[in-house]
Structures are given as structure tokens and as C-alpha cells.
Amino acid sequence: MQHVSPVREPLVTGGKTYHDVTQDVCRQVEAAPNIRWMGALSVALLLLGVFFYSVYRTLWYGIGEWGLNKTVGWAWDITNFVWWVGIGHAGTLISAVLLLFRQKWRTSINRAAEAMTIFAVICAAMFPVLHMGRPWLAYWVFPLQNTFGSLWVNFNSPLLWDVFAISTYFSVSLVFWYTGLVPDFATIRDRAKGPIAKVAYSLLSFGWKGSAKHWSRYETVSLILAGVSTPLVLSVHTIVSMDFATSVVPGWHTTIFPPYFVAGAIFSGFAMVLTLMLITRVVFKLEDYITIEHIALMNKIMMITGSIVGVAYITEFFIAWYSQVEFEQYAFINRATGPYWWAYWSMMTCNVITPQLVWFRRVRYSIPLTFILSIIVNIGMWFERFVIIVTSLHRDYLPSSWAMFSPTIIDIGIYVGTIGLFFTLFLLFAKFFPVINMAEVKSVLKYTVDNGPTYTGHDPHHSPQPATTHGVPVTASVNYDKHD
Amino acid sequence: MQDSPKYWKGIEELESSPEFVKNALSEFADFMPVKESHGTSDATVAPRRDFLKLMGFGLAAATLASCEAPIKKAIPYLNKPEEVDPGIANFYASTFFNGQDYNSVLVKTREGRPIKLEGNPESPITRGGLSARAQAAVLSLYDGARLQHFAKNGAKVDKDQLDQEVRNALAGAGRVAIVSPTIISPSTKKVIAEFAARFGGAEHVMYDVNSASGLLRANGGVLPAYDFSKADVIVSFGADFLGTWLSPVEFARQYVENRKVSSTKRTMSKHFQFETNMSLTGSNADVREPMKPSALGEAVVSLYNALLGGAKPAGKLGMAAAALQSAGSRGLVVSGSNDPAIQTLVTAINQRLGSGAVDTANPSFVRQGDDARMARLVKDIAAGQIGAVIFYHANPVFDHPMGADLKAALTAKKVKTTISLNDRLDETGSLCTYAAPDHHFLESWNDFEPKRGYLSLAQPVITPLFATRQAQDSLLTWAGNPTTYYNYLRQQWQGVLGAGNFAKAWDKAVHDGVARGSALPAPAAQLEPAMDANSAMAAIKGAKSGGIELAIYEKIGVGNGADANNPWLQELPDPVTKATWGNYVTVPRAYAVEQKWEQGDVVTVTANGKSVSLPVLIQPGQAAGTIGIALGYGRSAAGKVANELGENVLPLAVMRNGAISYTNTVQLNATGTQSPIAQTQTHHTIMDRKPVVQEATLAQYRENPKEVTEYEKISTPDGLEKPSKVSLWQDYEYKNHHWGMAIDLNSCIGCGSCVVGCQAENNVAVVGKQEVINRREMHWMRIDRYYSSAAHKEDFEEKGKLATYAAMEDPSENPSVIFQPMMCQHCNHAPCETVCPVLATTHSSEGLNQMTYNRCVGTRYCANNCPYKVRRFNWFSYYSNEKFETVNGHMFTDLGRMVLNPDVTVRARGVMEKCSLCVQRIQLGKLEAKKQKRRPKDGEIVSACAQSCPTQAIVFGDMRDSESRISQLLRREDGERAFHVLDAINVQPNITYLTKIRNTDKSDFNA
């Protein structure tokens, strides 16, 4: 167990033992809810109430409760949809792509990131349904057998592609996330004292025994799901971007959208992961698992994707100029200088300029600055979608139809409400599910150890049991590239 | 011992057949078919299962029969009228005249209820055209705010009792007066005359809200009939003859005759307009000059002098003078002023020109009001000199400048007997003792003579909905004449049609709705003689000017306010301002900037010690130093639609030279409050977007008609090509029909008749002021209005793109205007069709872009992807959400729902809707043709908008039929004026527009 890498920074700090990991992660699942958690949940539930009220108004009276009009047929609804879907992307990227690329630092954040994906997709999925004029007929977008004769869905429609993309994404993410949870549920089950907890975690852990066969299958399934998820990281937002790119609306009809949207999604996703992690690690005292190195790494990814997005913004302008298409040119001039200039410049500031601060090591390694940065990026990415959707629609081809959009209280309520929904789900998850993948973190414990041998530990409460594998000397060289 | 008699149980016992003997001893008959089916070979025995089935059926039948049958409100005909077939519309000719504009109409009825008015093509006056107001009149029939019974002091009263009381009251009333707007019905006039004779020479005073008293006086008591088609040069001083002046539908048709151009006619009239407010007519003019009202008189004087050989005025007036001079008898000058002095000079100018467009021998009758007499009557009433007054469709308390005086007099009971024949307890009617409400014109018989020699009839097309009585019948009854008005009318018409074969001629006249002949007495000079030109000039010179001048105008929709409770008219956007629901103060931009006023700031306008507070609307083309306010608003007792909407500006008008002057000097004060104006269009310039709308000058057109329209080309490896040559899509093949439409922008004057026609035909919901402000009006058909801007793309180099684009958003001070009717373009490569996830919008085999409401889930993706923004979403349930009960009330009540077209679905909440190209009319036409085993004839199927267009700007037809009008038109105009809006995006619309041609030197539109 004891090995000090000559090159690498440790992934888990604080000299944790296997038992420490179990102990630290299970603590909040087993302990009574703390006051901070209760407070946070109350706020989230309040916002969830706002959500239900706004949805009630929308369903009972109609979409007219929103601020949309004949010219701007989508605004906050689809903005929020794309924003939430984008946020979800980081989870998949962390758990799938980084797994394939064997980035072991992801182990301590992938669980929460994946949970975030699931909850973000749930929030996102609210909007395509709610934005329908007749949401009770939402199932008509599925290619179902029906009694209407030869009626079928329109496979030409990007909205239909969305249906497939999002539902696939959601199911794969859910399975992937759950698969990872199974061994940890088993750990909690084994430690559970209360009868309800015993039954609940027994059911959740699917009878996991931790046998070699189980582990082998677990590894295989994880790998396969990672393989399946990886293209999804690209496909989902590509398809979402096609809602716009395949249209004829100037400002939407842009071939750069797929890569630009994917980069934007990862960008906003990492921002959201950072926001959540920075809170979680403090609230649940997981600073040793989600280390400053994690934060710095995620900052870097944010900066890179932010720069890609920035280049995309500039490319759009270049192409508009280069195309010499009047309507296209005007759409972009209007974006930057028209009545919604403030949205555009908010977006530019938040998404292009702010992430460049990450070049400074001091920013990268500063927790408060990172937190502020992540919030700014979240805001900026929301504005990006708002800018694309609303400023393109509000002034398109015929000047006679040009109009302005302003949100109603219900628009705001639904958006704020989905944040409530998201945090309600996340807080419940954080309380009842292991927020850190114990099994995988244990596999990287020996990756590096910073402060000397863990089993001798400086903490007298830890029993110094040698936990080395039988027959392998402690000094034996470790194959770092071995897959966990 | 005798044998006791033997009684047989039946014939069978007597015969003692072996079968009987066998069964005789068994108690129950053995033929109940209760046997298992299997195991028996006896086919006659019904199996047990059948028995159970029968029993089950019997039980079910008995149960069902005992259930209550659903109660349906439809009542079947006991005796079906011969001519009524459920599901098939009947058309009856009738006439609409409400004291404003005259329209000969066809009333479409379904199952005995009128659902739509259409133009009567037989009419030599309106020739199939119809004004927006006439279109909307059918909705007023079902207005629940109509008074539904006779009333005394507002309370219901028995008809006979009212008659008795009125007769008694009139008998000893002393001076009796009948107040009405202009009446053009010869028989009604006779009824009134008879009534007047009966009651000691009761006087009949007519007044018009939009008075032409000055014009009448200048012409010795007659209203000249104009024929704009006979004028090559038209100079109008504030006469909105295309919109509201005298007979706009008739004038529009005449005007456009000389404005249409084609390969065989490359000439058009030249139209100069000098006016204060930006009117519909002014926005169609080739040359327009904004002028203060006080300057208009001066302008007429200098034009008069110039034509007499005096000094040539400078500028546009000089151009007009020169054009008139060279046009001679093909010139025409008109003025909308109500000042007899100005009108005297205008008449003098026309006489000087020898204008062939003015006809005083066969004059028009549509304005007969005499302002001086009316003013005198109001004074007399106030002085208590009138014993009884009858208001016949007249609401002077609201719509006369002296309304306040009249109201005070009526409230103070200065008149002993007051009777209202108005259709509702309006501002005047509610102050009257007796109310004997008149029928709606669709429930009435009547005749009309709008112009000498031209007669028309109105016939009832529905049994009176309420306990009302035709006003003429009331007058006849009170005068003691027992005949009904119908018989009276027929009697009258015997004089017109001849007694010989009257029945047949009468039937034909009723059928056609129109007839030739005259029934009104030849007009005699009944007013003071007109002044001569010199005294007219002196009067004009003497007129004071200065300060901010107010010009009161009339709106196309609400007009004089009599029909204000009609939500279709309230929601009809003003053609120029595009504002709905209420009036406002139009101010020139420069003045608003100077005062730091924004659109929607409420200002108080004061004159004559009276004031109105209305929001400001910045109006390009408004003359400097002037403001405009529309009359017809500020009703307080019209009904819930119109009440408290806007303010009544008429009290700010004054009597001048014995006529109402619709101009006055006013003071303006900002109030610091805001009141948003509901406009359907908030961006006003075209932004130099030539692919959207195109125009050229007549000179360019004459020089090379191939160059007036700019066709966009796409670069391909083979060079520049039409956009349609480069396509990823497969084209549709149209085997049978290919419907299409062509809209001539040269003919479209922007009047909005089609908008209301479409609304009536297609059950389009009314959404009300707030929802219009929210930009959610539901009109399937709209008319885009663009102003020209002083900035153009040429300035890019010099001033930079950003600054130029910003400047292009501002209209010029006196912009030229273009109107573009816009509805679903029925694209062959429709962007909406591809994006619908559930295939709710699809392409038909006849080229229509169809909307399947039932299938729509309402994602609005189609609307976003529509480059023309013509799709309309049902944001709310407009027929059941209480928010819309006031404005869209006709969809809420059984009474109002009678106006709905049963062939068109009322759309549910959450679905998309849009122009269907009147698919129900196409279907009807096809079925009719099929029944007769032929193909539909061209012109037989007409969309509602094309039907109602007074200028025939819209041509609808089958583009597969090479002989159809539309095919010929497109062939002729291809490469000349025909263009598709946004051709380059290659959506290939089935609607084609024809480039507008202006008779000017330079087009300042998209230079």
C-alpha cells in the first residue's frame, strides 16, 4: 500500500487508508442529516414549489403564460433546455471519456459528476415537454404504433432526433451511473444498522457480493458503457445544435454549431461540476478526495473548452462577413449591437474573457476564485443559448415581424424551479448515496501517497494494519498504467 | 244423459296429432332452445351459447334503452325550407350602409344564419369589393349588447304599450324632430316624410360624423360623384378617398384601374397628396407633402391662382399645378376639408380644368348631413323649443361636437318626449325615455340609392333575433299607417320597376341586390348658395393659424364609432400606424424628440376648454406642428368591447363657417404617465431588404420592364443560376391542381378588407389589446407596412455599417410607404414541414401547406423556422379562457357562435394555425365541379381575401391550368414584375408578388 511516486502528485491527500475512505464516504449516508444539509434542502424544496406552481400555470392556462410571441417562439424554454443538457455533459465526459483515457484523477469526482448529468438531463427534459402547446400529447413524438392509421413521426425533424438523442443519453447515463453505484451500495448495506436502510440498500445493491466474478463483470460493463457513452458526449449536443443548424433562421443556420455546441457543453458542464464539487467537498468534508489538483485540472479543461467556444464565436462573425449574405450579416451585427447587445456582451465577457484568467496559476489554484469563475461561466453559457435563440429569432427576415421578448414571472419561475428540482435531487443523492466512488478511489489510493506510509499513519485512531497484498513486497514496482 | 260439451284446448287437440299427444302430458313445452351445441346434430336447436348471446343482447338493449339520450341543442327542421340544405351555404344579396360607406353585399348563410358578407359582383358601384367595416358587420348582428326589447326608461316594456304612449306623446308634442345620419334609402325618406307630415311638419335633421357639409354647400347642395378612373392626375388636399372619404370602396376600384400596369398598359395616373396626417391615401400617393391644416387652404388658393395663370407655386405644389395643367380634363382635385371656402375653390379648379372625373348631374347621396341645421337643432333642444325628438341610428351625444350640450339638455329633460330607434342603449339612447330598437340590417328590408340612378336592396336573411322592430315600421305605426314597411317598399318600387311585370322585376332586383333607376327626388339646392371664388379666397386668407394644430381623422376600422363594439374592427390594425384597440395622438418625430416624448407617453390635448389624454404615437409623415387624433373612440355605452377604449376627440372640433371644422389649435401637456399602444408591427422600415419587397419607378418600368425586379442568383459551377436550380430537395409533382396566388403590390392599397374577410371566413380569434401588445395577434392575413428611410446601404462605406444600420431603423420624415399583404406562402420546399416532429404540417398534392390541428403538439418549431413569420400559435384557449370573454365574446355564447363558419375548426389551445388558402372553399368548388362532372372553372374558387379585395390586387387560381388568370398573369409577368419574397432561400412559395411601380422620378425605398 505504501508507495511514494517520484513524479506524480497524490490523487488523494491526507494519508487515507481503505478504511478511511469507507469511513469518510459512508459517514454522511449513515449519520443523521446535518443542519447545513437540511437548510440547503429546504431552499431547494422551496424552489421546487415555485417550479410546480409555474408548471401548473403553464399547463392550466397555456403557453401564453410565458413571454413568447408570434416572432419569438422559443426563448427561455429552449435556452434552459440546452443549458441543462450542456451541464450534463461534464458528467459523461468525466466518467466515460476520462475512463477511456485512463485519467485516474477522475475517480473521486465521477460519481457526483454523473449524478449531476442525470439530474441535469431530468431538468433539461422538462422543457421539451413543457414547451409543447399540448404536453399531454408529448408521447406522439415517439414512433409508437397508433390508432391513427399510417401516422408516423417525421424523421426529418431535428426535434425527433433530439428525442432519440436525449432518451438514449439519459438511459445510458443512468445505467452507467447505477452500475458504478452497485459495489458502494453493497458496502453501505454491509454496514447498515437500521432495518429500513438494510432492506433499501440490499435492494439497491442487487445482491453484490464482491466476488472476483462480480468485479470482473463490473469492470467489463463499465468499459462497455464508457465506450457507448463516449460518442454520446459528442452526439447529444451535436443533435441539439442541429435544432438550430438545420433551420433557415439567420444566426441559427450555421455549420459550425455541432463542434461549437459540444465544446460549449463541456465548458458549462465543467463549470457546473466545479460549482457543485466546491460546495460538496466543504459540506461533506471531502477535501482530501476532491483536492486542489482536481480543481486545477478541471479549470484547465474549462479554459480550453472556453477558448474553443471563443474561437467559434469569432468564426461565426467571420463566416457571416465572408458569406456576404445580407440576412446573416445583419443577424450578427444585431447580436452585438442590437437591442440585445447586453446579452451578447455578457456572454462574451463570461465565456471568452473570464476563463482566460485560468492561465494564472494563482487563479487556477484558488478555491474562491474558481468558485466565482464557475458561476460566471454558468451564467455566460446560459446567455450564450439565450443569445443564439432569442436574438436570432427576434429579428429575422421580414422587418415587419421584428419583435422583442421579455420573460414573465412564470418563465423565470420555471427556470428557477428547475434549479430547485436539480438541487433537491442532488441533495437527496448526496445524503443517501455515496457521493464518491469508494471502490474506485480505493484503487487509486496507492497511486500516490503524500505523507509517508498510510498504515503507520499519524492519526492514532487508525489501526495500522498492513494492507499489502500477500506475497507482494511493499517495495515492489507498480505498473501505473494498469487498468483499475 | 247428454254428453257434456267438450272443449278443446286448440285445433291440435281436436286433430290429436301424434306430436300433440306426445307433448300433452308434459307440463312445459320442450322447445326451449337450451341445449349444448356440440353433441347434437339437430340444426333447428339453437345452442346454449346463442341463447346466452341473445339474452345478453336483450339485457344490454334494455339497459341502453333505459339510459337518457344525450340532449343535443340542434333542432331539426320539422318542415325543411325548400332552399335550405344543411351543410350548403345560401347567398342572398343585400346592402350595407351605416352612414359611412356604401357596399352592395352578398350574405352567406348557413342553415339560416348569416355567417359572412361578401362583395356583390353585380354592383356597378362596389363591383365585388367590400370594406373592412362591411365585412365585420355580420358580427354586429350577433352583438349581445344590442337592445333586445322595447324599453321605457331602460326597463322592458310591452310593444303595444310603447306604441300607444308614443302616439299620445307625439300628438301633442309641438315641434318634433327626427335626427339621423345620412339616409340614402328613398323609401325610408318617404316614410319619414309621411311621418313628418302627420306630426305637424316634423323636421328631419341629418348630420354626419365625418361631415361633407362644406363640400355639399360648395356645390349647391349636391355631392358630386367622382370617377377616379377618369383622372390621370389626382391632386388630393387631405381627402382620404381610398380609406374613409365618401365612398372608399368605389373610389379604390376606380383609382386602381388607372394604377394597374402590365405589358399592354405601361401608364398610370399620377397622384399628389397634400395632407396633415399620414392617411391610407397619402401613403399610396406618388408625391406626398405633409402640410398643416391651415396651410392646406393656402395651397388650394395658390393652386387655383396658378391654374388661372398666376404665379407657379414652388415645390410639389408647383409640380401638381403643372401636371394638372397638362392633364386638363383628365385632372381631378379633391379635398377632404369641411370648409365651404376651400371646397368652393376646389370646385372652381375642377370646373376650370373641365374635369371629366366629377359628375354633378348624377350626384352621390352618401353624405347629406347639414352641420348648420344640426347645430341649430341642438341649440333649439337646449332652449327647450323641441317637444319630441327621435334619434334614428343617431348618437349625437357621443358623435357630435356639441354632444355635451345635447347631453345636458336631454338629462335636464328639456325635451318632453325622447325616442331612440338605435340598436342599443347607447350614449344618446340611454338618455331617451322610449327605446324602440331597430332591426339589424340583415334582419330588415330596405332600399338604397347611393348615387343617382343606382339602386339597391336589402333583404332580411334571418328571423329577427330579438324583440326588435324595423325602425320604418315603428315610424309607420306611430304615424298611423297600418301597412308594413315591406309592402310599403314594394309599393315604392313599383314606381321604379314599373307596375307591368312588377313581380318578376322585383324578384330579379331582390335576387341581384341592385337595380338601375332612381327613386330619390332630384336633388335641389337646399342650402345657402355657395360663395364665389373670391370670397372663398378671402375667407381662407382670413383663417388664423399658429400653434400646434390638431387634425381629427377617421380610422378605417372603427370609423365614426357606431360599430365600435365590433371586436374584429377594434383589432383590425390601422393600415398606416398598425395600431389596434384605441386611439392616440400622432405626432411628428421631430416634435417628440424636442419634447422628449417616447411612444406611449400620455399627453393631454386641450382645445375649446376641453381636453383628452391619450398616448403619443410617433408618426412619420405627420406635418410639422400638427398632431392627429382619430374619432370614434371613447364610447361609454357601446358595449363591453368598446367601452372605455380611447377618448372621444370630437369635443375638440369646432363649428366654423357653418360647418364642423375637424381641425383646431391645441395645447399639449405631458402627463408623465404611460399607456402602451397595441401595434401589430413595431419595426417600420424595410432595412433595404430588396428580397422582401420590391419597387421601381414608372420611368424605369417603361424603359425596361425586365429590369424593375431584382432577381437573386446563386453561384454554381455553371455560373449564376436561379436559386431554385440548386436544391437538395425533390420537387413535388402536381398532377391535378396547383393552387397559387399572385398579389399585385401596385393594386394593393393596404385597406385591410382582406384581413377582416379572412378573420370572418376562418374563425380567427380576437385576442384583445394586451395580447396585441404581447405580439400575439392571430390574424392569418396581415398587411405589412414599410416606410422608407433616409439611410441606405450606399452609406456603408461612408458612415460605416453599424451607424448606417442604426440609421436605417428610423423612417424618413416624409417616407414613401409600401403595403405588402402577407400570409402563408405555401412553400413548395416549406421549412415548417421538415421540422415538425409529428408531421402535423404537410404538403398537399395540390401545393397547399396543410396544418393538421389534431396532430399538432405545439412545439412552435415551424413558426420559428418560417421565414415569413405567418404561423400563429394558440397561446390560450381563446374560446373558453375568461381573459378573452370581453374581446372574443362571440366564441363564448350560443348567440355569438352563430357567426362561426361551420366549415372551419375553432382551434384548440396549444396548436399552431395559419392561412390554409381557404382550403374549405377549394374543396367546395371542387365538389361542386365534380357533381357536375367537370373541372373547376377558373374564378369559381376564390379565397376569402381575394373575394373581398376592393382593388382585385389578389388573384387566386390553379397554376396547373394554363388558361387560368393566374397562369396568364405569371407568364406575362415572369421576368418583369413577378417575384417571390426571399427567393434566395429557395423555399419556392406558391404566392407570387408583383413589383410596385411608382409614378415618381426616383424610388427612395430600397435605392
Interface residues (C-beta under 8 A of the other chain):
Chain A: Y61 G62 I63 G64 G67 L68 N69 K70 T71 G73 W74 P128 H131 M132 G133 R134 P135 L137 A138 W140 V141 F148 L151 W152 V153 N154 N156 S157 P158 L159 L160 V163 D243 T246 S247 V248 V249 E326 F327 Y330 I333 N334 T337 L393 R395 D396 Y397 L398 P399 S400 S401 W402 A403 M404
Chain B: Q681 T682 H683 H684 T685 I686 M687 R689 P691 V692 E771 N774 R775 R776 E777 R782 D784 R785 Y786 K801 L802 Y805 A806 Q820 M822 P831 T834 V835 C836 P837 V838 L839 R855 C856 V857 G858 T859 R860 Y861 A863 N864 N865 P867 Y868 K869 R871 R872 F873 N874 W875 F876 S877 N881 A908 R909 G910 V911 M912 V981 L982 I985 V987
